[in-house]
């Protein structure tokens, strides 16, 4: 042993279970997109999901009230899964872990938020309403959010918006280099202060004394030079629009819905697309889980209340239905045949 003390012990720490668990936990909490969840584009998509579920027609249970549906939709949009503890009502769970058998959860340890701190308890899977979307065969017990599945587009959106924020915060927007004949130091300092107070930006005055001493004409080629960065050449607008469109499509929202040139027919088709191909399949997943856990058949219909209200089109459709019924009656068709025909065009219910 040396006089300075024992030699330091060095160890090589390989990536182990604890490190993997901490990294997975951090990724689960923040998501790969980091701050993309805070952008207006993502929040617009989340609000559309939330409003669509709030409007849903729920049959078979009183536990899925409007407030619960709103929390459920927001959790699915941002986390890819939503967990509720089944008691006399559905209690939202903030944190949980589980035990599985054959890839299916059998028991949960859940945490329910309170003002004075959360409470934890261990419950069976039958006591928990667990909805998950975007599950993979590797982890069928967990869901993934759309941003997690499109992390590259989400990160691009975040980086572009962050860069634009920094430009408008730090770049010398509106500042100019103004060439003026060189004067005394006091006169130039007073001139700079007068510009700064009048414009609110640091305007630079270019001296011409050195050019005069070198025998050059200082006034040739002199003009006012702006310091505002040229963002158009960086294709910032095109990159930002492409990232926004990718995020919208990852949430199932047609990008044309947020286009300033959008007209009424496209808005209605975008609403139908969101209701029929995005939210209604999720509603079927929620209804299936609620039916299994609540012990009674539960149905959720998002399409009917979220349909686009085209009064002219609805009137024409109603007239066509009446005419078809009259023709079916005149032709002597039985009720089973008419029902099959209605089912074929999705009018059975």
C-alpha positions as CSV (number, residue, x, y, z in Angstrom):
1,X,0.0,0.0,0.0
2,X,1.4,3.4,-1.0
3,X,1.5,6.4,1.3
4,X,-1.2,8.1,-0.8
5,X,-3.7,5.4,0.1
6,X,-5.1,2.3,-1.6
7,X,-5.0,2.1,-5.3
8,X,-8.3,2.9,-6.9
9,X,-10.4,-0.1,-7.9
10,X,-11.6,0.0,-11.5
11,X,-14.4,-2.1,-12.8
12,X,-15.9,-2.5,-16.3
13,X,-19.7,-2.4,-16.0
14,X,-21.4,-4.0,-18.9
15,X,-25.0,-3.3,-19.9
16,X,-27.1,-5.5,-17.6
17,X,-30.6,-6.0,-16.5
18,X,-30.7,-2.9,-14.3
19,X,-29.4,-0.7,-17.0
20,X,-31.9,-2.1,-19.5
21,X,-34.7,-1.7,-17.1
22,X,-33.8,1.9,-16.3
23,X,-33.5,2.8,-20.0
24,X,-36.8,1.1,-20.9
25,X,-38.5,2.9,-18.0
26,X,-37.1,6.3,-19.1
27,X,-38.2,5.6,-22.7
28,X,-41.6,4.6,-21.5
29,X,-42.0,7.8,-19.5
30,X,-40.7,10.3,-22.1
31,X,-41.1,8.5,-25.4
32,X,-38.5,8.4,-28.1
33,X,-39.9,11.7,-29.4
34,X,-38.9,13.6,-26.3
35,X,-40.7,16.9,-26.5
36,X,-42.7,16.2,-29.7
37,X,-45.8,15.6,-27.5
38,X,-45.8,19.3,-26.7
39,X,-46.1,20.5,-30.3
40,X,-49.4,21.9,-31.5
41,X,-49.6,19.3,-34.3
42,X,-49.5,16.4,-31.8
43,X,-52.0,18.1,-29.4
44,X,-54.4,18.7,-32.3
45,X,-54.4,15.0,-33.1
46,X,-54.8,14.1,-29.5
47,X,-57.7,16.5,-29.1
48,X,-59.4,14.9,-32.2
49,X,-59.1,11.5,-30.6
50,X,-60.3,12.8,-27.3
51,X,-63.3,14.5,-28.8
52,X,-64.2,11.5,-30.9
53,X,-64.3,9.2,-27.9
54,X,-66.2,11.7,-25.9
55,X,-69.0,11.8,-28.5
56,X,-69.2,7.9,-28.7
57,X,-72.5,6.2,-28.1
58,X,-71.9,3.7,-25.2
59,X,-74.4,0.9,-24.7
60,X,-74.2,-1.7,-21.9
61,X,-72.4,0.1,-19.1
62,X,-72.5,3.4,-17.2
63,X,-68.8,3.2,-16.1
64,X,-67.5,4.5,-19.5
65,X,-68.7,8.1,-18.9
66,X,-67.6,11.1,-21.0
67,X,-64.8,12.0,-18.6
68,X,-63.4,8.5,-18.5
69,X,-63.5,8.2,-22.3
70,X,-61.6,11.5,-22.6
71,X,-58.8,10.3,-20.3
72,X,-58.8,6.9,-22.1
73,X,-58.4,8.5,-25.5
74,X,-55.6,10.9,-24.4
75,X,-53.7,8.0,-22.7
76,X,-54.0,5.9,-25.9
77,X,-52.8,8.8,-28.1
78,X,-49.8,9.6,-25.9
79,X,-48.9,6.3,-24.2
80,X,-50.5,3.7,-26.4
81,X,-52.3,2.1,-23.5
82,X,-54.7,3.0,-20.8
83,X,-55.3,1.2,-17.4
84,X,-58.3,1.7,-15.2
85,X,-59.0,0.0,-11.9
86,X,-62.5,-1.4,-11.7
87,X,-64.3,-0.5,-8.5
88,X,-67.7,1.2,-8.2
89,X,-66.3,3.3,-11.0
90,X,-63.2,3.3,-13.2
91,X,-60.2,4.7,-11.5
92,X,-57.3,5.9,-13.7
93,X,-54.0,4.2,-13.0
94,X,-50.8,6.2,-13.4
95,X,-48.2,3.5,-13.0
96,X,-48.4,-0.3,-13.1
97,X,-46.5,-3.5,-13.5
98,X,-47.8,-6.9,-14.1
99,X,-47.3,-10.6,-14.1
100,X,-48.1,-12.5,-17.3
101,X,-48.9,-16.1,-18.4
102,X,-48.7,-17.0,-22.1
103,X,-48.3,-13.3,-22.8
104,X,-51.5,-12.3,-21.1
105,X,-51.5,-10.3,-17.8
106,X,-52.7,-12.3,-14.8
107,X,-52.0,-9.8,-11.9
108,X,-51.2,-6.1,-11.6
109,X,-49.6,-3.9,-9.1
110,X,-51.2,-0.5,-9.7
111,X,-50.8,3.0,-8.4
112,X,-53.7,5.4,-8.2
113,X,-53.0,9.1,-7.8
114,X,-54.2,11.1,-4.8
115,X,-53.7,14.7,-3.7
116,X,-51.5,13.6,-0.8
117,X,-49.6,10.9,-2.7
118,X,-50.5,7.8,-4.7
119,X,-51.7,4.5,-3.3
120,X,-50.6,1.1,-4.6
121,X,-52.3,-2.2,-4.4
122,X,-52.1,-5.7,-6.0
123,X,-55.1,-6.9,-8.0
124,X,-56.0,-9.6,-10.4
125,X,-56.3,-9.0,-14.1
126,X,-60.1,-9.3,-13.9
127,X,-60.2,-6.1,-11.8
128,X,-58.3,-4.0,-14.3
129,X,-59.5,-2.6,-17.6
130,X,-56.3,-2.5,-19.8
131,X,-56.6,-1.2,-23.3
132,X,-53.5,-1.2,-25.5
133,X,-52.9,-0.4,-29.1
134,X,-49.9,-1.0,-31.4
135,X,-48.8,-4.1,-29.5
136,X,-46.0,-6.2,-31.0
137,X,-45.6,-10.0,-30.8
138,X,-42.6,-9.5,-28.6
139,X,-44.5,-7.6,-25.9
140,X,-48.2,-8.3,-26.5
141,X,-49.0,-7.1,-23.0
142,X,-47.9,-3.5,-23.7
143,X,-49.0,-0.9,-26.2
144,X,-47.1,1.7,-28.2
145,X,-48.1,5.3,-29.0
146,X,-48.2,6.6,-32.6
147,X,-45.3,8.9,-31.8
148,X,-43.3,5.9,-30.5
149,X,-44.0,4.1,-33.8
150,X,-43.0,7.1,-35.8
151,X,-40.2,8.4,-33.7
152,X,-38.2,9.7,-36.7
153,X,-40.9,12.0,-37.9
154,X,-41.7,13.1,-34.4
155,X,-38.0,13.9,-33.7
156,X,-37.8,15.8,-37.0
157,X,-40.9,17.9,-36.1
158,X,-39.4,18.7,-32.7
159,X,-36.0,19.6,-34.2
160,X,-37.5,21.9,-36.8
161,X,-39.8,23.7,-34.4
162,X,-37.0,24.0,-31.9
163,X,-34.7,25.5,-34.6
164,X,-37.3,28.0,-35.6
165,X,-37.8,29.0,-32.0
166,X,-34.1,29.5,-31.6
167,X,-33.9,31.6,-34.8
168,X,-36.7,33.9,-33.8
169,X,-35.2,34.2,-30.3
170,X,-31.5,34.6,-31.0
171,X,-31.1,35.6,-34.7
172,X,-30.6,39.3,-35.5
173,X,-33.9,39.6,-37.3
174,X,-34.2,43.1,-38.9
175,X,-30.7,44.0,-38.0
176,X,-28.6,45.7,-40.7
177,X,-25.1,46.8,-41.5
178,X,-25.2,50.5,-42.5
179,X,-22.0,51.9,-44.1
180,X,-21.3,55.5,-42.9
181,X,-18.2,57.6,-43.1
182,X,-16.0,57.2,-40.1
183,X,-16.2,59.9,-37.5
184,X,-14.8,60.3,-34.0
185,X,-15.3,57.5,-31.5
186,X,-17.7,59.6,-29.5
187,X,-19.8,60.4,-32.6
188,X,-19.9,56.7,-33.7
189,X,-20.8,55.6,-30.2
190,X,-23.7,58.1,-30.0
191,X,-24.8,57.0,-33.5
192,X,-24.9,53.3,-32.5
193,X,-26.9,54.2,-29.3
194,X,-29.4,56.2,-31.3
195,X,-30.0,53.3,-33.7
196,X,-30.3,50.8,-30.9
197,X,-32.8,52.9,-29.0
198,X,-34.9,53.7,-32.1
199,X,-35.1,50.2,-33.6
200,X,-34.8,47.9,-30.7
201,X,-32.1,45.8,-32.5
202,X,-28.3,46.0,-32.6
203,X,-27.6,47.8,-35.8
204,X,-24.0,47.8,-36.9
205,X,-22.4,50.8,-38.6
206,X,-19.5,49.9,-40.8
207,X,-16.6,52.3,-40.7
208,X,-14.7,53.3,-43.8
209,X,-11.6,54.8,-42.4
210,X,-9.4,51.9,-43.3
211,X,-10.6,51.8,-46.8
212,X,-9.9,55.5,-47.2
213,X,-6.4,55.1,-45.8
214,X,-5.7,52.3,-48.3
215,X,-6.5,54.7,-51.2
216,X,-9.8,53.1,-52.0
217,X,-13.1,54.9,-52.6
218,X,-15.2,53.8,-49.6
219,X,-18.5,54.7,-51.2
220,X,-18.2,52.3,-54.2
221,X,-20.3,49.2,-53.8
222,X,-21.6,50.2,-50.4
223,X,-25.2,49.3,-49.6
224,X,-27.2,48.4,-46.6
225,X,-26.8,44.7,-45.7
226,X,-29.4,42.8,-43.8
227,X,-28.5,40.2,-41.1
228,X,-31.8,38.4,-41.2
229,X,-31.1,34.7,-41.9
230,X,-32.5,33.3,-45.2
231,X,-34.7,30.5,-44.0
232,X,-36.2,29.9,-47.4
233,X,-33.0,28.5,-48.8
234,X,-32.9,26.0,-45.9
235,X,-36.3,24.7,-47.0
236,X,-37.6,25.2,-43.4
237,X,-41.2,25.6,-44.4
238,X,-41.2,22.4,-46.6
239,X,-39.4,20.3,-44.0
240,X,-41.8,21.5,-41.3
241,X,-44.8,20.8,-43.4
242,X,-43.6,17.3,-44.3
243,X,-42.9,16.5,-40.7
244,X,-46.4,17.8,-39.7
245,X,-48.1,15.7,-42.4
246,X,-46.2,12.6,-41.3
247,X,-47.4,13.1,-37.7
248,X,-50.9,13.7,-38.8
249,X,-51.0,10.5,-40.8
250,X,-49.5,8.5,-37.9
251,X,-52.6,9.6,-36.0
252,X,-54.9,8.8,-38.9
253,X,-55.7,12.5,-39.5
254,X,-55.7,13.4,-43.2
255,X,-53.2,16.3,-43.7
256,X,-55.7,18.0,-46.0
257,X,-57.9,18.7,-42.9
258,X,-55.4,21.3,-41.7
259,X,-54.7,22.8,-45.0
260,X,-55.8,26.4,-45.2
261,X,-57.2,25.8,-48.7
262,X,-59.5,22.9,-47.5
263,X,-63.1,23.1,-48.5
264,X,-66.2,21.5,-47.0
265,X,-66.2,18.2,-48.8
266,X,-62.7,17.4,-47.9
267,X,-63.4,18.3,-44.2
268,X,-66.3,15.9,-44.2
269,X,-64.2,13.1,-45.8
270,X,-61.4,13.7,-43.3
271,X,-63.9,13.4,-40.5
272,X,-65.3,10.2,-41.9
273,X,-61.9,8.7,-42.4
274,X,-60.9,9.5,-38.8
275,X,-64.1,8.1,-37.4
276,X,-64.4,5.0,-39.6
277,X,-60.8,3.8,-40.1
278,X,-59.1,5.1,-37.0
279,X,-61.4,5.7,-34.0
280,X,-64.0,3.0,-34.6
281,X,-61.5,0.1,-34.6
282,X,-60.1,1.5,-31.3
283,X,-63.6,1.7,-30.0
284,X,-64.1,-1.9,-30.8
285,X,-61.0,-2.8,-28.9
286,X,-62.3,-0.8,-25.9
287,X,-65.7,-2.5,-26.1
288,X,-64.1,-5.9,-26.3
289,X,-62.0,-5.3,-23.2
290,X,-65.0,-3.8,-21.3
291,X,-67.2,-6.7,-22.3
292,X,-64.7,-9.2,-21.0
293,X,-64.0,-7.3,-17.7
294,X,-67.4,-5.8,-16.8
295,X,-69.3,-9.0,-17.4
296,X,-71.9,-7.7,-19.8
297,X,-72.0,-6.8,-23.5
298,X,-70.7,-3.3,-24.2
299,X,-70.7,-1.5,-27.5
300,X,-69.1,1.8,-28.5
301,X,-70.1,3.6,-31.7
302,X,-68.0,6.5,-32.8
303,X,-69.1,6.8,-36.4
304,X,-72.7,7.8,-35.8
305,X,-72.1,10.8,-33.6
306,X,-69.0,11.9,-35.4
307,X,-70.4,11.7,-38.9
308,X,-70.1,14.7,-41.1
309,X,-73.4,16.7,-41.2
310,X,-73.9,17.2,-44.9
311,X,-77.6,18.1,-44.9
312,X,-78.0,17.9,-48.6
313,X,-76.3,14.5,-48.8
314,X,-78.4,13.2,-45.8
315,X,-81.6,14.3,-47.5
316,X,-80.6,12.5,-50.7
317,X,-79.6,9.4,-48.8
318,X,-82.9,9.4,-46.9
319,X,-84.9,9.8,-50.1
320,X,-83.0,6.9,-51.7
321,X,-83.7,4.7,-48.7
322,X,-87.4,5.4,-48.9
323,X,-87.5,4.8,-52.6
324,X,-85.7,1.5,-52.2
325,X,-88.1,0.4,-49.4
326,X,-91.1,1.2,-51.6
327,X,-89.6,-0.7,-54.5
328,X,-88.8,-3.7,-52.3
329,X,-92.4,-3.7,-51.0
330,X,-93.8,-3.5,-54.5
331,X,-91.5,-6.4,-55.6
332,X,-92.8,-8.5,-52.8
333,X,-89.4,-9.1,-51.2
334,X,-89.5,-10.7,-47.7
335,X,-88.0,-9.1,-44.6
336,X,-84.9,-11.4,-44.6
337,X,-83.9,-10.4,-48.1
338,X,-84.3,-6.7,-47.3
339,X,-82.3,-7.2,-44.2
340,X,-79.5,-8.9,-46.1
341,X,-79.4,-6.0,-48.6
342,X,-79.3,-3.5,-45.8
343,X,-76.5,-5.4,-44.1
344,X,-74.6,-5.4,-47.4
345,X,-74.6,-1.6,-47.5
346,X,-73.9,-1.4,-43.8
347,X,-77.4,-0.2,-42.9
348,X,-78.3,-3.2,-40.8
349,X,-78.0,-1.4,-37.5
